[in-house]
Amino acid sequence: RWRPRRFVVADRSMEPTLVDGQGLVAVATSAAAVGQLRCLEHPGRPGFWLVKRVAEVHDDGTMSVLSDNRVSTLADSRSFGPVPVAGTYRVVLKVPRRFM
């Protein structure tokens, strides 16, 4: 039920919160909250995962997500709109890069 999933940050879109090469442990949850870090599949690139911060949760089961480093990328809800909460993972542990 609470099976964790591992992810590795592969770009700079979430700096300074997360850095390239840092590990993440996340669990699937059906509820999102503003401020959470969530891993989600890019809506236009199946199999390509992103980590973003929840900016807004909508009543229709979707959420808007943003990068912390807003200068480096537009691969967030500013370019692809709200995404379903279902199928996303909440980050519960950030693993420092030195342990990866």
HUSUL-V358623 format. One line per field, one symbol per residue. ss: DSSP state (a for helix, b for strand, c for the rest). Layout:
ss = ???
//
This chain:
ss = cccbbbbbccccccccccccccbbbbbbccccccccbbbbbcccccccbbbbbbbbbccccbbbbbccccccccccaaaaccbbccccbbbbbbbcaaac
//
